[in-house]
Amino acid sequence: MKISSMNYLFKQGIRNIWTNRIMSVASFCILLVSLLLIGLTILMVENINQFIGGIENKNEVVIFLDEDVDDITINSMENTLKAMDNVSSVTFYSKDEALADMQSSMDNAEELFKYVEEDENPLPDAFRIRIANIEEISITLMEINRMKGIDSIKSPTDFINILTGLKQFVSVVFLLILSALVLVSLVIISNAARASVDIRKREITIMKLVGATNTFIKVPFFVEGMFIGVMSGVAASVITWFGYGELIKVLSQDMTLWSIMSVNGFIPVEDVILRLAAGYIAAGTVISASGTVMSTRKYLKV
């Protein structure tokens, strides 16, 4: 196809948007709402995952050592723990530190601890470690249990199982909601595009009878759908930028509740808007353009 013909078809597609502006606005609004629903769902799930991740990072495993473990063995154990792939940090917590912390956390502790001699500290030495991936904590604990010099291990296994189950549940629900939104959006947008094309079925039939090729007929509809998709994606990006930004400002005014839940904060709009805008524009363009072109098929069989 010649460049001049492509220019004509492109201009014709843009002109069709204004000529059929009522249906164009309807398609634009439907696509905009669909993109916003999908985008807000993604933002909600990403924030939930961040909240769960923040709680995960505060979980700590404490490894209590045998009384007769010497310094050489302790250093060897520390190096072994640091070398483990699923261990993100290792901190040695001596029995003297444990005793001092216990004294500072208890009222009237001087009376209770005055009978404890410096060389009679009943508390054990320990390691405090953080797990990188809590979903693999069982495997990591099995590796640690093989080490010599360990008396016992304290880990929030039950709580971690709850968090892991919650994370999996959120992922499944997210996929179901996202799939439903995409399916419903495709059906609604396809119907809107079909209605827009139905208005011009006489025009398509005449063009087909005078010898216009299918490509020549489809290109203006493709350009029209593509342009509506791009505009919807840009509008959805702007609304998300201001709407989500204002929402997290309101929710972040009092962080007391979130701090109690071990939540550091919401995902800033600046961190997601570029990826979200690209997704909006790409999805809007593909869905709208392909939906519009597909709706012309039945009128091309003349």
Residue frames relative to the residue before (quaternion, step in Angstrom):
aa qw qx qy qz dx dy dz
M 1.0000 0.0000 0.0000 0.0000 0.00 0.00 0.00
K 0.4874 -0.6871 0.4630 0.2756 3.57 -0.92 0.94
I 0.6193 -0.5544 0.4116 0.3737 3.52 -1.28 0.55
S 0.6292 0.5417 -0.3353 0.4453 3.59 1.03 -0.79
S 0.6459 0.5103 -0.3165 0.4714 3.57 1.04 -0.78
M 0.6399 0.5239 -0.3213 0.4614 3.58 1.03 -0.82
N 0.6346 0.5225 -0.3257 0.4670 3.58 1.01 -0.80
Y 0.6472 0.5206 -0.3142 0.4597 3.56 0.99 -0.85
L 0.6853 0.4874 -0.2846 0.4603 3.57 0.88 -0.97
F 0.6275 0.5292 -0.3344 0.4630 3.57 1.05 -0.74
K 0.6690 0.4839 -0.2964 0.4801 3.59 0.91 -0.91
Q 0.6261 0.5400 -0.3360 0.4510 3.55 1.06 -0.75
G 0.6439 0.5270 -0.3179 0.4545 3.58 1.02 -0.80
I 0.6528 0.4964 -0.3063 0.4833 3.58 1.01 -0.83
R 0.6489 0.5245 -0.3136 0.4533 3.57 1.02 -0.85
N 0.6224 0.5644 -0.3378 0.4242 3.58 1.06 -0.74
I 0.5811 0.5820 -0.3781 0.4249 3.57 1.13 -0.61
W 0.7028 0.4392 -0.2672 0.4918 3.58 0.93 -0.87
T 0.6313 0.5480 -0.3353 0.4344 3.58 0.99 -0.83
N 0.7731 0.2256 -0.1128 0.5820 3.57 1.03 -0.86
R 0.0746 0.8799 -0.4670 0.0460 3.53 1.04 0.88
I 0.6033 0.5636 -0.3768 0.4200 3.61 1.04 -0.63
M 0.7037 0.4355 -0.2609 0.4970 3.57 0.88 -0.95
S 0.6049 0.5558 -0.3540 0.4470 3.57 1.11 -0.62
V 0.6555 0.4945 -0.3065 0.4815 3.57 0.99 -0.87
A 0.6327 0.5310 -0.3297 0.4572 3.58 1.01 -0.81
S 0.6618 0.4943 -0.3015 0.4761 3.58 0.92 -0.90
F 0.6315 0.5443 -0.3180 0.4516 3.56 1.01 -0.88
C 0.6915 0.4843 -0.2810 0.4564 3.59 0.85 -0.98
I 0.6465 0.5183 -0.3176 0.4611 3.57 0.97 -0.87
L 0.6819 0.4795 -0.2853 0.4731 3.56 0.89 -0.93
L 0.6250 0.5481 -0.3345 0.4440 3.59 1.02 -0.79
V 0.6738 0.4857 -0.2944 0.4726 3.58 0.87 -0.97
S 0.6445 0.5277 -0.3214 0.4504 3.59 0.96 -0.84
L 0.6683 0.4952 -0.2992 0.4676 3.59 0.91 -0.90
L 0.6522 0.5192 -0.3159 0.4531 3.58 0.98 -0.83
L 0.6413 0.5213 -0.3275 0.4580 3.59 0.97 -0.82
I 0.6673 0.4868 -0.2979 0.4785 3.57 0.95 -0.89
G 0.6752 0.5080 -0.2961 0.4453 3.59 0.90 -0.93
L 0.6752 0.4841 -0.2986 0.4696 3.59 0.92 -0.87
T 0.6045 0.5409 -0.3526 0.4666 3.58 1.10 -0.63
I 0.6510 0.5083 -0.3116 0.4699 3.58 0.96 -0.86
L 0.6570 0.5083 -0.3119 0.4611 3.59 0.94 -0.86
M 0.6427 0.5290 -0.3233 0.4501 3.57 0.97 -0.85
V 0.6853 0.4788 -0.2875 0.4674 3.58 0.88 -0.93
E 0.6373 0.5213 -0.3361 0.4573 3.62 0.97 -0.77
N 0.6529 0.4975 -0.3169 0.4751 3.60 1.01 -0.75
I 0.6306 0.5228 -0.3348 0.4657 3.60 0.99 -0.79
N 0.6604 0.4996 -0.3074 0.4688 3.57 0.95 -0.87
Q 0.6331 0.5151 -0.3369 0.4695 3.58 1.07 -0.69
F 0.6269 0.5317 -0.3378 0.4584 3.59 1.02 -0.79
I 0.6655 0.4937 -0.2969 0.4745 3.56 0.92 -0.96
G 0.6431 0.5283 -0.3164 0.4553 3.57 1.02 -0.82
G 0.6335 0.5343 -0.3260 0.4549 3.59 1.07 -0.75
I 0.6501 0.4932 -0.3086 0.4889 3.55 1.06 -0.78
E 0.6183 0.5590 -0.3374 0.4374 3.59 1.02 -0.84
N 0.6783 0.5261 -0.2957 0.4192 3.57 0.92 -0.95
K 0.6810 0.4890 -0.2911 0.4608 3.58 1.20 -0.44
N 0.5010 0.6316 -0.4369 0.3990 3.55 1.27 0.05
E 0.0908 -0.8087 0.5812 -0.0068 3.53 -0.97 0.90
V 0.2307 -0.7408 0.6171 0.1311 3.54 -1.09 0.83
V 0.1568 -0.7868 0.5937 0.0624 3.57 -0.86 1.02
I 0.1528 -0.7850 0.5986 0.0456 3.55 -0.79 1.12
F 0.1903 -0.7929 0.5731 0.0821 3.59 -0.48 1.22
L 0.2999 -0.7883 0.5202 0.1341 3.58 -0.85 1.02
D 0.6043 -0.5445 0.4392 0.3812 3.55 -1.28 0.42
E 0.6194 -0.5795 0.3896 0.3588 3.56 -1.18 0.59
D 0.7528 0.4265 -0.2171 0.4519 3.58 0.99 -0.84
V 0.3928 0.7181 -0.4883 0.3025 3.62 1.21 0.33
D 0.2772 -0.7749 0.5456 0.1585 3.59 -0.79 0.99
D 0.7196 -0.4656 0.3060 0.4145 3.56 -1.33 0.22
I 0.6252 0.5436 -0.3488 0.4381 3.59 1.00 -0.74
T 0.6615 0.4939 -0.2986 0.4789 3.57 0.97 -0.87
I 0.6286 0.5364 -0.3339 0.4535 3.59 1.01 -0.80
N 0.6612 0.4953 -0.3103 0.4703 3.61 0.93 -0.86
S 0.6413 0.5200 -0.3195 0.4650 3.57 1.01 -0.80
M 0.6530 0.5087 -0.3087 0.4686 3.59 0.98 -0.87
E 0.6401 0.5304 -0.3269 0.4495 3.58 0.98 -0.82
N 0.6605 0.4972 -0.3046 0.4730 3.59 0.95 -0.84
T 0.6395 0.5244 -0.3224 0.4607 3.58 1.02 -0.78
L 0.6571 0.5085 -0.3055 0.4651 3.58 0.96 -0.87
K 0.6702 0.5015 -0.3030 0.4556 3.60 0.91 -0.87
A 0.6592 0.5191 -0.3058 0.4500 3.59 1.13 -0.58
M 0.5442 0.6251 -0.4050 0.3860 3.61 1.21 -0.28
D 0.5358 -0.6750 0.4141 0.2928 3.57 -0.89 1.02
N 0.7641 0.3965 -0.2025 0.4669 3.59 0.92 -0.87
V 0.5829 0.5376 -0.3876 0.4701 3.60 1.24 0.29
S 0.2441 -0.8153 0.5130 0.1120 3.58 -0.53 1.18
S 0.8065 -0.0239 0.0095 0.5906 3.62 1.09 -0.56
V 0.1376 -0.7743 0.6155 0.0521 3.54 -1.19 0.70
T 0.0141 0.7947 -0.6055 0.0410 3.59 -0.82 1.03
F 0.3175 -0.7378 0.5623 0.1964 3.58 -0.80 1.02
Y 0.1109 -0.7923 0.5999 0.0056 3.57 -0.82 1.10
S 0.2335 -0.8205 0.5088 0.1156 3.55 -0.07 1.32
K 0.6194 -0.5572 0.4026 0.3792 3.55 -1.26 0.43
D 0.5939 0.5540 -0.3696 0.4514 3.60 1.15 -0.49
E 0.6415 0.5039 -0.3148 0.4853 3.58 1.01 -0.81
A 0.6430 0.5277 -0.3208 0.4530 3.58 0.97 -0.84
L 0.6608 0.5009 -0.3040 0.4691 3.58 0.96 -0.86
A 0.6541 0.5092 -0.3149 0.4624 3.59 0.96 -0.86
D 0.6545 0.5028 -0.3125 0.4703 3.59 0.98 -0.81
M 0.6367 0.5241 -0.3257 0.4624 3.57 1.02 -0.77
Q 0.6542 0.5170 -0.3091 0.4574 3.57 0.98 -0.85
S 0.6942 0.4814 -0.2783 0.4571 3.57 0.95 -0.88
S 0.6992 0.4777 -0.2728 0.4567 3.58 1.15 -0.54
M 0.6981 0.4471 -0.2601 0.4951 3.59 1.27 -0.19
D 0.4347 -0.6795 0.5269 0.2677 3.55 -1.03 0.81
N 0.8395 0.1174 -0.1163 0.5177 3.56 -1.13 0.76
A 0.2286 0.8205 -0.4956 0.1698 3.58 1.09 0.75
E 0.5577 0.6285 -0.4009 0.3650 3.59 1.12 -0.56
E 0.6563 0.5171 -0.3116 0.4525 3.57 0.96 -0.88
L 0.6832 0.4994 -0.2804 0.4531 3.56 1.02 -0.84
F 0.7826 0.3725 -0.1735 0.4677 3.57 0.89 -0.95
K 0.4676 0.6912 -0.4580 0.3062 3.62 1.17 0.00
Y 0.6548 0.5086 -0.3093 0.4657 3.56 1.25 -0.40
V 0.5986 0.5540 -0.3615 0.4518 3.58 1.28 -0.10
E 0.3001 -0.7623 0.5489 0.1657 3.55 -0.58 1.11
E 0.6503 -0.5407 0.3645 0.3897 3.58 -1.21 0.54
D 0.7417 0.3873 -0.2290 0.4974 3.57 1.02 -0.74
E 0.6603 0.4807 -0.3081 0.4878 3.60 1.26 0.21
N 0.2120 0.7925 -0.5391 0.1908 3.57 1.07 0.69
P 0.2936 -0.8054 0.4888 0.1617 3.62 -0.51 1.14
L 0.5881 0.6019 -0.3678 0.3957 3.58 1.23 -0.26
P 0.4243 -0.7164 0.4906 0.2570 3.63 -1.07 0.64
D 0.5288 -0.5498 0.5191 0.3855 3.54 -1.30 0.25
A 0.0481 -0.8154 0.5770 -0.0038 3.56 -1.14 0.55
F 0.2916 -0.6894 0.6225 0.2284 3.52 -1.40 0.19
R 0.1845 -0.7385 0.6360 0.1268 3.54 -1.10 0.77
I 0.0103 0.8150 -0.5775 0.0467 3.57 -0.63 1.08
R 0.2609 -0.7252 0.6126 0.1756 3.52 -1.29 0.47
I 0.3544 -0.7398 0.5431 0.1793 3.51 -1.03 0.91
A 0.4488 -0.7055 0.4816 0.2625 3.59 -0.84 0.97
N 0.7961 0.0862 -0.0174 0.5988 3.58 0.85 -0.98
I 0.2907 -0.8071 0.4859 0.1674 3.58 -0.21 1.26
E 0.5579 0.6067 -0.4005 0.4003 3.59 1.18 -0.35
E 0.7297 0.3639 -0.2183 0.5361 3.58 1.24 -0.41
I 0.2933 0.7983 -0.4887 0.1949 3.58 1.23 0.40
S 0.6115 0.5661 -0.3620 0.4177 3.62 1.01 -0.71
I 0.6556 0.5012 -0.3081 0.4734 3.57 0.97 -0.87
T 0.6535 0.5203 -0.3092 0.4545 3.57 0.98 -0.87
L 0.6627 0.5012 -0.3083 0.4631 3.59 0.94 -0.87
M 0.6083 0.5408 -0.3529 0.4615 3.59 1.09 -0.65
E 0.6469 0.5078 -0.3196 0.4706 3.60 1.01 -0.80
I 0.6622 0.5083 -0.3084 0.4562 3.57 0.96 -0.87
N 0.6413 0.5524 -0.3216 0.4244 3.58 1.00 -0.83
R 0.6136 0.5588 -0.3502 0.4342 3.59 1.18 -0.44
M 0.5649 0.6113 -0.3816 0.4020 3.57 1.24 -0.35
K 0.4276 -0.6862 0.5291 0.2575 3.58 -1.14 0.71
G 0.7316 0.4284 -0.3163 0.4256 3.54 -1.18 0.61
I 0.5758 0.5836 -0.3789 0.4293 3.59 1.27 0.11
D 0.2996 -0.7549 0.5603 0.1624 3.55 -0.90 1.00
S 0.7703 -0.1988 0.1626 0.5837 3.57 0.86 -0.96
I 0.2619 -0.7458 0.5923 0.1558 3.56 -1.31 0.34
K 0.1562 -0.7723 0.6113 0.0735 3.54 -0.94 0.97
S 0.1473 0.7871 -0.5838 0.1342 3.57 -0.59 1.15
P 0.4546 -0.6907 0.4905 0.2750 3.62 -1.05 0.77
T 0.0286 -0.8612 0.5075 0.0084 3.57 0.74 1.07
D 0.6654 0.5095 -0.3135 0.4465 3.59 0.88 -0.93
F 0.6641 0.4993 -0.3055 0.4652 3.56 0.94 -0.88
I 0.6424 0.5234 -0.3149 0.4628 3.56 1.02 -0.82
N 0.6292 0.5286 -0.3331 0.4624 3.59 1.01 -0.76
I 0.6320 0.5222 -0.3257 0.4710 3.57 1.06 -0.77
L 0.6628 0.5055 -0.3027 0.4620 3.58 0.94 -0.92
T 0.6520 0.5160 -0.3130 0.4590 3.57 0.95 -0.88
G 0.6569 0.5027 -0.3032 0.4731 3.57 0.98 -0.87
L 0.6449 0.5206 -0.3186 0.4600 3.57 1.01 -0.83
K 0.6442 0.5248 -0.3172 0.4571 3.58 1.00 -0.85
Q 0.6612 0.4944 -0.2999 0.4779 3.58 0.97 -0.85
F 0.6354 0.5336 -0.3230 0.4552 3.57 1.03 -0.82
V 0.6531 0.5095 -0.3101 0.4666 3.57 0.95 -0.92
S 0.6468 0.5267 -0.3218 0.4480 3.59 0.97 -0.83
V 0.6662 0.4964 -0.3018 0.4676 3.59 0.93 -0.90
V 0.6606 0.5010 -0.3071 0.4672 3.59 0.91 -0.93
F 0.6323 0.5404 -0.3260 0.4494 3.57 1.01 -0.84
L 0.6664 0.4989 -0.3039 0.4634 3.59 0.89 -0.91
L 0.6530 0.5109 -0.3143 0.4624 3.59 0.99 -0.82
I 0.6743 0.4872 -0.2947 0.4703 3.58 0.89 -0.94
L 0.6652 0.5057 -0.3042 0.4575 3.56 0.92 -0.93
S 0.6478 0.5136 -0.3174 0.4645 3.59 0.96 -0.84
A 0.6576 0.5090 -0.3075 0.4626 3.57 0.98 -0.88
L 0.6582 0.5109 -0.3092 0.4584 3.58 0.97 -0.88
V 0.6551 0.5046 -0.3136 0.4667 3.59 0.95 -0.88
L 0.6631 0.5124 -0.3052 0.4523 3.59 0.92 -0.91
V 0.6737 0.4843 -0.2933 0.4751 3.56 0.88 -0.96
S 0.6416 0.5273 -0.3234 0.4535 3.58 0.98 -0.85
L 0.6557 0.5135 -0.3175 0.4533 3.59 0.92 -0.88
V 0.6572 0.5093 -0.3135 0.4587 3.59 0.96 -0.86
I 0.6864 0.4834 -0.2894 0.4598 3.58 0.86 -0.98
I 0.6779 0.4886 -0.2928 0.4647 3.57 0.89 -0.95
S 0.6279 0.5329 -0.3305 0.4610 3.59 1.03 -0.78
N 0.6608 0.4977 -0.3040 0.4725 3.57 0.99 -0.85
A 0.6431 0.5141 -0.3230 0.4667 3.57 1.01 -0.78
A 0.6530 0.5041 -0.3063 0.4751 3.56 1.00 -0.85
R 0.6388 0.5274 -0.3241 0.4568 3.57 1.01 -0.81
A 0.6439 0.5158 -0.3209 0.4652 3.57 1.02 -0.81
S 0.6394 0.5252 -0.3199 0.4615 3.55 1.06 -0.80
V 0.6770 0.4814 -0.2889 0.4758 3.57 1.00 -0.84
D 0.5944 0.5917 -0.3590 0.4095 3.61 1.04 -0.77
I 0.6187 0.5600 -0.3427 0.4315 3.56 1.06 -0.77
R 0.7711 0.3399 -0.1669 0.5119 3.58 1.11 -0.71
K 0.2937 0.7870 -0.5031 0.2030 3.60 1.17 0.44
R 0.6080 0.5474 -0.3541 0.4530 3.60 1.10 -0.66
E 0.6453 0.5241 -0.3072 0.4632 3.56 1.02 -0.90
I 0.6567 0.5100 -0.3047 0.4646 3.59 0.96 -0.87
T 0.6524 0.5254 -0.3131 0.4474 3.57 0.94 -0.90
I 0.6559 0.5077 -0.3121 0.4632 3.60 0.94 -0.90
M 0.6547 0.5102 -0.3136 0.4612 3.58 0.93 -0.90
K 0.6498 0.5151 -0.3153 0.4616 3.57 1.00 -0.78
L 0.6722 0.5141 -0.2943 0.4442 3.61 0.98 -0.86
V 0.7011 0.4464 -0.2751 0.4833 3.60 1.09 -0.63
G 0.6842 -0.5476 0.2688 0.3997 3.58 1.26 0.27
A 0.4020 0.7111 -0.4927 0.2999 3.61 1.19 0.20
T 0.4441 -0.6903 0.5021 0.2723 3.57 -0.97 0.84
N 0.6599 -0.5092 0.3746 0.4062 3.55 -1.27 0.37
T 0.6397 0.5320 -0.3226 0.4513 3.56 1.02 -0.84
F 0.6405 0.5346 -0.3187 0.4498 3.56 0.97 -0.90
I 0.6832 0.4717 -0.2815 0.4812 3.58 1.04 -0.75
K 0.7016 0.5061 -0.2743 0.4199 3.57 0.94 -0.89
V 0.5993 0.6231 -0.3691 0.3410 3.59 0.98 -0.84
P 0.6683 0.4825 -0.3378 0.4544 3.68 0.78 -0.82
F 0.6450 0.5066 -0.3259 0.4702 3.59 1.03 -0.74
F 0.6233 0.5322 -0.3307 0.4678 3.57 1.08 -0.77
V 0.6588 0.4997 -0.3041 0.4730 3.60 0.93 -0.92
E 0.6387 0.5326 -0.3194 0.4544 3.56 0.98 -0.86
G 0.6925 0.4707 -0.2766 0.4716 3.57 0.84 -0.99
M 0.6395 0.5353 -0.3207 0.4490 3.56 1.01 -0.83
F 0.6740 0.4970 -0.2974 0.4585 3.57 0.91 -0.92
I 0.6376 0.5060 -0.3248 0.4816 3.61 1.00 -0.78
G 0.6448 0.5281 -0.3162 0.4532 3.58 1.02 -0.80
V 0.6499 0.5060 -0.3144 0.4720 3.58 0.97 -0.84
M 0.6601 0.5028 -0.3099 0.4642 3.59 0.91 -0.90
S 0.6451 0.5126 -0.3218 0.4664 3.59 0.99 -0.81
G 0.6535 0.5189 -0.3102 0.4556 3.58 0.99 -0.84
V 0.6549 0.5010 -0.3089 0.4740 3.58 0.98 -0.85
A 0.6611 0.5040 -0.3062 0.4639 3.58 0.93 -0.91
A 0.6452 0.5143 -0.3197 0.4658 3.60 0.98 -0.83
S 0.6318 0.5360 -0.3253 0.4558 3.60 1.05 -0.77
V 0.6687 0.4973 -0.2973 0.4659 3.58 0.92 -0.92
I 0.6601 0.5003 -0.3098 0.4669 3.59 0.92 -0.90
T 0.6563 0.5013 -0.3138 0.4686 3.59 0.96 -0.84
W 0.6129 0.5681 -0.3437 0.4285 3.58 0.98 -0.87
F 0.7566 0.3696 -0.2111 0.4964 3.59 0.75 -1.06
G 0.6813 0.5144 -0.3018 0.4245 3.59 0.88 -0.93
Y 0.7027 0.4413 -0.2650 0.4911 3.58 0.81 -0.99
G 0.6260 0.5472 -0.3396 0.4397 3.57 1.03 -0.77
E 0.6826 0.4690 -0.2844 0.4828 3.59 0.95 -0.88
L 0.6237 0.5558 -0.3426 0.4298 3.58 1.03 -0.75
I 0.7060 0.4407 -0.2882 0.4736 3.61 0.82 -0.91
K 0.5668 0.5676 -0.3946 0.4482 3.61 1.17 -0.41
V 0.6650 0.4976 -0.2951 0.4723 3.56 0.98 -0.91
L 0.7070 0.4674 -0.2667 0.4588 3.58 0.87 -0.97
S 0.6973 0.4778 -0.2680 0.4623 3.58 1.16 -0.55
Q 0.4232 0.7247 -0.4611 0.2882 3.61 1.25 -0.02
D 0.7762 0.1272 -0.0737 0.6131 3.56 1.05 -0.78
M 0.1296 -0.8365 0.5316 0.0290 3.58 -0.24 1.29
T 0.3523 0.7627 -0.4874 0.2380 3.61 1.26 0.14
L 0.6819 0.4855 -0.2874 0.4655 3.56 0.84 -1.01
W 0.6707 0.4962 -0.3053 0.4591 3.56 0.93 -0.90
S 0.6285 0.5327 -0.3429 0.4512 3.61 1.05 -0.70
I 0.6187 0.5382 -0.3371 0.4625 3.56 1.06 -0.77
M 0.7080 0.4336 -0.2413 0.5024 3.56 1.08 -0.78
S 0.4702 -0.6961 0.4175 0.3464 3.60 1.34 0.18
V 0.4398 0.6694 -0.4705 0.3703 3.57 1.08 0.76
N 0.3375 -0.7748 0.5021 0.1835 3.59 -0.63 1.10
G 0.7409 -0.3265 0.2365 0.5372 3.59 1.07 -0.62
F 0.5852 -0.5763 0.4418 0.3610 3.52 -1.34 0.16
I 0.6023 -0.5372 0.4351 0.3993 3.55 -1.26 0.34
P 0.4153 -0.7184 0.4904 0.2661 3.65 -0.63 1.03
V 0.5688 -0.6194 0.4164 0.3456 3.56 -1.03 0.77
E 0.6055 0.5784 -0.3535 0.4170 3.59 1.12 -0.65
D 0.6562 0.5373 -0.3115 0.4286 3.59 1.12 -0.63
V 0.7899 0.3351 -0.1550 0.4896 3.59 1.12 -0.54
I 0.5509 0.6789 -0.3967 0.2798 3.59 1.10 -0.55
L 0.6424 0.5251 -0.3440 0.4396 3.62 0.98 -0.73
R 0.6727 0.4785 -0.2939 0.4817 3.59 0.90 -0.91
L 0.6646 0.5060 -0.3008 0.4603 3.55 1.00 -0.87
A 0.6433 0.5207 -0.3207 0.4607 3.59 0.99 -0.83
A 0.6399 0.5155 -0.3213 0.4707 3.59 0.98 -0.84
G 0.6611 0.5009 -0.2994 0.4716 3.57 1.01 -0.85
Y 0.6194 0.5474 -0.3326 0.4540 3.59 1.00 -0.83
I 0.7178 0.4603 -0.2609 0.4526 3.55 0.71 -1.12
A 0.6596 0.5048 -0.3122 0.4611 3.59 0.93 -0.88
A 0.6895 0.4727 -0.2861 0.4683 3.59 0.84 -0.98
G 0.6572 0.5148 -0.3153 0.4513 3.59 0.92 -0.87
T 0.6605 0.5137 -0.3057 0.4544 3.56 0.96 -0.88
V 0.6929 0.4798 -0.2826 0.4581 3.58 0.81 -1.02
I 0.6912 0.4864 -0.2906 0.4486 3.59 0.80 -1.00
S 0.7091 0.4675 -0.2731 0.4517 3.56 0.80 -0.99
A 0.6862 0.4861 -0.2930 0.4550 3.60 0.86 -0.96
S 0.6969 0.4601 -0.2847 0.4707 3.58 0.84 -0.95
G 0.6395 0.5318 -0.3283 0.4478 3.59 1.02 -0.76
T 0.6640 0.5012 -0.3030 0.4648 3.56 0.98 -0.81
V 0.6684 0.4954 -0.3008 0.4662 3.58 0.92 -0.89
M 0.6553 0.5222 -0.3171 0.4442 3.58 0.93 -0.86
S 0.6449 0.5407 -0.3209 0.4344 3.57 1.11 -0.64
T 0.6320 0.5351 -0.3412 0.4447 3.63 1.21 -0.27
R 0.4581 0.7357 -0.4353 0.2438 3.61 1.20 -0.33
K 0.7138 0.4781 -0.2914 0.4206 3.57 0.74 -1.00
Y 0.6718 0.4865 -0.3057 0.4675 3.61 1.17 -0.42
L 0.6095 0.5595 -0.3525 0.4373 3.57 1.28 -0.18
K 0.6032 0.5407 -0.3574 0.4648 3.60 1.29 -0.13
V 0.1806 0.7950 -0.5474 0.1888 3.58 0.30 1.28
